[in-house]
Amino acid sequence: MSEPTGATRRRGPFQVGDQVQLTDPKGRHYTFTLQAGNQFHTHKGAFPHDELIGAPEGTVVRTTGNVPYLALRPLLPDYVLSMPRGAAVIYPKDAGQILAMADIFAGARVVEAGVGSGALSTYLLRAVGDTGMLASYERRQDFADIARGNVERYFGGPHPAWKLTVGDLQDSLVETDVDRVILDMLAPWECLDVASKALVPGGLICCYVATTTQMSKTVEALREHGTFTEPQAWETMVRTWHLEGLAVRPDHRMIGHTGFLLTARRLADGVEPPLRRRRPAKGAYGEDYDSGAPEATLQERAAARRAARNAAEEPDLG
């Protein structure tokens, strides 16, 4: 049975073409690609790449300045944070949440819009495997070129499950019977129609947005669309800890807000979403609120608000 794409590059002795992450005595990382005959240079000296080729992971090498460096293959979170960027990358904490909460499984058929620098694409390809499918859409050619280079550098070449298209998702999407749709863009509510048509019943849509206004508009658009279940939204924050003898405490810095994640499931065709039993808080929908709902719906809401105000203003004659 053949190894999954890229698996042979994740184990065994270092080989030519492998990514290597060096850690110096102060914990700083340096990532480079092994090439026969090359040298790694720092202000603390140099050492030849040949010293690592054929050596096991976890080897310690010393520079000409007698400074030790620990050599390991970078983990995927390390790789995506150090790779060349065209657009900002989705942080590992959010990528992990997407893989888990969007239930990305081996063999899944996934559509991704907003490739950026290819960080999430790499995570998704590892999850769906060679038997799955990842169709990625990116509007900008320069971002697509950077993403392709980063993904192929990680896997050691093209991935058989990946198709990268330069174009707008609304105009270019051709995939059908899709299990998951991941939207990382400024206005995901504009793509709900095409996402709904592509998803299988029970399929899941996951949106990554940066601001509360984007989150609110996306949630209301999902509700008004009528083909999705009630959306869920959350964010994650990561706080590391300082560990030095008995000085065990939270670090002063943490990875706080990076973005919001929203998920919803695709209903079967012709099924109306169940009405929410939770009553909105008073004032949750202001007078000028407009989620992009049909005019009739907005008029009904306005009439209901007027009726409520009139009822409250009527004198009590009892």
ABEGO torsion letter per residue (X at the ends): XBBBBGAAAABEBBBBGBBBBBBBAAGBBBBBBBBBGBBBBBAAEBBBAAAABGBBBGBBBBBAAGBBBBBBBBBAAAAAAABBBABBBBBAAAAAAAAAAAGBBBGBBBBBBGAEAGAAAAAAAAAAEAABBBBBBBABAAAAAAAAAAAAAAAGEBBAABBBBBEBAAAABABBGBABBBBBBABAAAAAAAAAAABBBGBBBBBBBABAAAAAAAAAAAAAAGABBBBBBBBBBBBBBBBBEABBBBBABBBBBABBBBBBBBBBBGBBBBBBABBBBBGABBAABBAGBBAAAAAAAAAAAAAAAAAAABBBAX
